Amino acid sequence: MSAHSPIDQIEQPDSFAFDAESEEQIAAILAKYPPERKASGTLPLLYVVQKQMGRQTGSAWVPRVAMDEIARRLEVAPIRVYEVATFYLMFNTKPIGRYHLQVCTTTSCWLRGSDDVVAACKKATGISGFGQSSADGLFTLTEVECLGACANAPILQVDDDFYEDLDGPRTIELIEALRRGERPAPGPTIDRVGSAPAGGRKTLADSPADQG
């Protein structure tokens, strides 16, 4: 059983205040809605909180006191914010590591080797199961549902970036780079552009000139 990270023991903060960068984002968000419909800003404001916590603490999550502040800003009952934050998987309601490793294990990714990606994540981080953080506080491992990039399966989402066409060794290389403070370019990790075939186009390969 891997050791639990100190971040797993962090209690809810007593207070939260939006910083200047977040206030600028909030102004732009709320300008999209009529005043009587500003509650529609709940979801994007939760993102603002999570991003701010990541900037300030290195752990991108949404404390309950921040949900209360969103409720105050939007003039809604706090439960209206809680129910959104707890419904969507992309909001972290407890502290996470500096890098959030989100592994898709649903059908396409599983058929293409997501078990190897999961095993590599555990081996490279020392984490023994989903929902845990590494002892050094750098990584949190989460199992997620379909990420909508099935043509490039298997997928590992790191924070907001997709790393695609992974296998065990490439997953370990990615995690080792993150541990060094490097951020590899997201996208396919094999010889392909986007979701095009590996090695280049297989159809419509002739140029217009070749077709006379």
Sequence and secondary structure as in RCSB ss.txt:
>XXXX:A:sequence
MSAHSPIDQIEQPDSFAFDAESEEQIAAILAKYPPERKASGTLPLLYVVQKQMGRQTGSAWVPRVAMDEIARRLE
VAPIRVYEVATFYLMFNTKPIGRYHLQVCTTTSCWLRGSDDVVAACKKATGISGFGQSSADGLFTLTEVECLGAC
ANAPILQVDDDFYEDLDGPRTIELIEALRRGERPAPGPTIDRVGSAPAGGRKTLADSPADQG
>XXXX:A:secstr
     GGGG    S     HHHHHHHHHHHTTS GGGGGGGHHHHHHHHHHHHHHHHS     HHHHHHHHHHHT
S HHHHHHHHHH TTS SS   SEEEEEE SHHHHHTTHHHHHHHHHHHH   STT B TTSSEEEEEE   S G
GG S EEETTEEEES  HHHHHHHHHHHHTT     EESSS STTS TTS SSS S GGGG 
